[in-house]
Amino acid sequence: MTGKVSAGPHDAFFRQVMTQPDAARDFLDIHLPQDLRERCDLNTLQLESGSFIEEALRARYSDVLWSVQMNQQKGYLYALIEHQSKPDKQMTQRLMRYSLAAMQRHIEAGHETLPVVVPILFYHGTTRPYPYSMCWFDAFSDAELAKRVYTAPFPLVDITDVPDDAILTHRRIAILEFLQKHIRQRDLMTLTASLVKLLQAGYTSDSQLRTALTYILQVGFTEDKSAFFRELAKSVSQQGEVIMTLAEELRQEGLAQGLEQGLEQGLEQGIEKGREEATFKIAQAMIASGIDRMQVLQLTGLSEEKLEMLSH
């Protein structure tokens, strides 16, 4: 892929040939590494759309993506064939990006496992031979470190499996880890002793504490929020004022919200009552003028029970 707005003759010729199944079959039969070729049933080749390329690159004509089923084995292999007429130092990084995009689209199509995507560069530039390494790891400043990171299982922090005693030693990240581990507990009041110990360690800033307590109130559960705040405040003297100030702010905010909701509800009820009274008066006038009961029901939308009340 070259980033051109429109296809040049090199790109157009490459794509015209490489999108023909017979030509692509011969290309892969000749140029796929032997161990990969032996896994593939090239009779199952299917041309895939290159529309996974991000918006800014969608006008590119040079990428060709073929899928192929593997012999005696579940799953697919994709061959992503990229045409270049000029050397590109970042080529391997780009090929990896496009390969990941192809994997993502494969999963979005309903498949449960990732396909292997084989990036292949087809080069015919004037600089000979191609001057850059085709090993992705060589694009990093520390190839050995990159190889170790990207060929090993990724690090996992499963906080649900970390003992509380260990979490409490994790300094400035402890408040996040502890609360997210226990936020779904039936009653957070049972955690006050551990929270006090954590706060007494002195690593939690006032802003972190406010955020943490707001998080508890938004997501966690405790039957008596005021008691929860008081218990923390009396045990953590250096931050007790922060805790109680936040508690008061939240209380005032709750009162204001309650008042606003009450006013809105009262207004709605008043409007509804006014509508109902007006409907009653209209129905009474219709009945008094001798209009049929069924017509009154249809015109006013009143129920039989309410119309019966008006008749007495």
Beta strands, then each sheet from edge to edge (+ up, - down):
strand 1: 46-48
strand 2: 63-69
strand 3: 76-84
strand 4: 116-123
sheet 1: 1+ 2- 3+ 4+
end
